[in-house]
Amino acid sequence: MAKFKTMKYTSVSWLLFFGLIIPSCLAYNVVNFGAKGDGKTDSTLAFLGAWSAACTSTSPSNVYIPQGTFLVRTLSFNGPCRARIEFRIDGMLIAPVDYNAIGKSEFWIMFYKVSELIVYGGTIDAKGDGYWSCRKGGGSCPQGARSIQFMWCNNVLLRGLKSLYSQRVHVGIGYSSNVRIEYVAIIAPSGSPNTDGIHVQNSRGVTIYGSNIKTGDDCVSIGSGSMNLWIEKVACGPGHGISIGSLGQVNNEPGVANVTVVNSVFTKTQNGVRIKSWARPSDGFAKNLNFRNLVMRNVGYPIIIDQNYCPDNSCPRQSSGVKVSEVTFKNVQGTSSTQAAIKFDCSPSNPCSGIKLQDIKLTFNDRLRRPAFAYCANARGSHGGTVIPKSCF
Ligand SMILES: *[C@@H]1O[C@H](CO)[C@@H](O)[C@H](O)[C@H]1NC(C)=O
């Protein structure tokens, strides 16, 4: 099984977790269930067969995908299972070139109601470019699939996966808790529509660590009902940055609380760290958000709260009901590609409160050497240390 070179980052509980799973592992190799790593043979049923054997095993087991390229259609790995499972990928999974094959379902690879799960290594390539062309052409396209989705899963480690060219979101986490995502690489071109790197929704205790995300939409997007999230050492760009939102599209919505983003780098992204809500009534909120030790390299809006999100003018003259409070930005340094390096465009009916800026140095990357500025509307807060551009608080 896996060698873990960077053990020092792994918490004690995860070591125990590995310790329990490694000694007595039953291996279910997909090849023994009829999969062929030739890039052509449809191996969907073989994968499902290996899963079902592992999931019904009463002792910890291992689903093993060896070297090779395995063509698979939609895979739903359903639980609950009877013991821990490691899903170990040494090879590569590819989706059919015809985007309809997976694009009519919401996901390509789904883990549903599976707890005590490790998904380790490998590459998955959804071959999304045909689907993006359809979207850009404005024709009628299927809804599009997320590449890998965890729904109602607890105690999950996703480690060392490389996800390429998803039709939509690359990695989705929904209604799950205690999920650690580390050392993943996500790649889609800038401009590929809605190809968010990692999307978290209605989940608690999600950690994203040491990952590299290049994509056409948000590197990480955090939807309603998300709490206790920790994002550390993420390299983002191209992409739209790390975003909380869009929140508040509907009247009744669970909020977002306790999100930390630290020690991360943004390169040529549209935004750095962003909070975004629809300009329409809602009871949602975003509070206790901490952004620390971030480097911005030529980023459009390094620090931004946008509560006037309203594509296609679908909410005329309305104001966001989402309450944004207790947001700290500390030690954020680098350059912006627009003059408004700090932008707080908050809701007139629900002003932002408790915004703290400390030790900020952002300069406008401008040939004419114009200075960056901070824009504030309906925002209240404080500043400490040196804040450049000058804070509006
Ligand atoms: C906030 O989330 C972190 C994990 O990111 C957790 O360790 C901490 O206990 C949470 N704080 C509160 C007040 O829930």
The ligand as an ORCA input file, in Angstrom:
! r2SCAN-3c Opt
* xyz 0 1
  C     -13.377     26.210     13.811
  O     -12.936     25.259     12.890
  C     -11.755     24.587     13.239
  C     -11.410     23.642     12.127
  O     -11.169     24.356     10.985
  C     -11.935     23.857     14.547
  O     -10.717     23.267     14.922
  C     -12.414     24.812     15.603
  O     -12.706     24.111     16.787
  C     -13.665     25.535     15.132
  N     -14.057     26.552     16.110
  C     -15.265     26.601     16.627
  C     -15.511     27.718     17.568
  O     -16.135     25.792     16.347
*
